[in-house]
Amino acid sequence: QVQLVESGGGLVQSGGSLRLSCIASGSTSSISSMAWYRQVPGKERELVAITTAYGTTSYVDSVKGRFTISRDNVKNTVYLQMNMLKPEDTAVYYCNVGEYRGGEYWGQGTQVTVSS
């Protein structure tokens, strides 16, 4: 089992920055990928950014050049640095980890609100 605790959400003006953090505990040696998703009411959860165990990263087109995902394998933490935020980035952001054996876990979600 892996437990995830997110932090760093909040209210920010358009053009501002936020940094989300997600700390994993429990069976962290089983973690392969670490990712951030987001969801707005009435829409499907969207993959925002992902980092693999090998350090490769991938982003949804709408955040490329503005968001950066990184991970600290010693601290079992994944970060999402969000710059040049836009009102359309407003959502609940969820941390997700995937295991080598195929399981996955979700955080509780943290609200990000960008005012215009």
N, C-alpha and C positions, 0 to 999 in steps of 0.2 A: 504494500500500500504506500501511496505517496500523498502527502498533504501539501496543499499550496495556499499561501497567504499573500494576497496582493495589497499594494499600497501605492499612493502617489496620485490618485485621481483628484479631481476638483474642478473649480470654475476658473476659466482664464479667458482673457479677451482675444479676439482674433489677432493672429500674428504672434501670439505668445508661445510659451514652451511649458511642457510638463514632462516629468520623468516617472514612468511607472516601474515598479519593482515587484517581483514575484519570488518568494523564498520557498524552496521545496524542502520537505523533511520526510523522514521515513526511509523507504527503500530507494534512496537516491542513486544507488549504483546501477539501477535498472533503467535509468532515464537515457533516452536517445535524443529525441528532438524536443525543443522548447519553442513555444510559439505564443503569439498574441492574436486573439480574435476580437471582434467587436459586433455589437448587435444594437439595432434601434427597434423600437416597437413596431410590430407589423412586418418586419423584414427578417430574412434568414441571417444567421450568424455568419460573419464574413472573416476569412483569414486575412489578417493584416500583415504579419511578418512571421517568419520562421527561421530558426537556426538549427542546424543539424549537429550531431556529435562531432562531426569533422570540421565544424566552424563555418560551413557554407551558409549563406543567408539568401532569403528571397522575400520580396515585398509585393503587395498588391500595387497596381500601377498608380492608384490615386495618392499614395503616400511616398512614392519613390522620390528621393532627394530631400525629403522633409523628416522622415522617421528613420531611426537607427535601432536595430535590435542587437543586443549583445548578451553574453552569458559569462558568468564567473563560476567555473566548475568546482572551485574550492569552496565557495560560499553557497553553491547550489542555488544560484540566483540568476534570473533572467530579467533584463531591463528593456524598456522601450523608451528611448529618448524621442520626444515629439516636439519638433520645431515648426515654426510658421503655421501654427494651428489655424484651421478654418472652421466655421460653424458646421459644415458638413462632417467634421470629425466627431461631432457630439454623438456619444454612444456609451453603452456599458462595455467596458473592455475586460476580456477574460484571458487569464493565463491558461495555457494548455501544455501538458507534457506527454510525450509518447514514450513507451517503453520498447526495449529491444524485443521483448517477447510478444508485443502487439497490443498491450493494454494502453489506456490513456486516462488522464485525470484532468479535472477542471478546477480552477479557482472559483471563488464566490462572486467575482466581478467587482469592478470599481468604476464609478460613474465619472465620465469626462464630459464637461459642458463647455463649449466655446461660444462666447457671446460675440455678436457682430458690432 
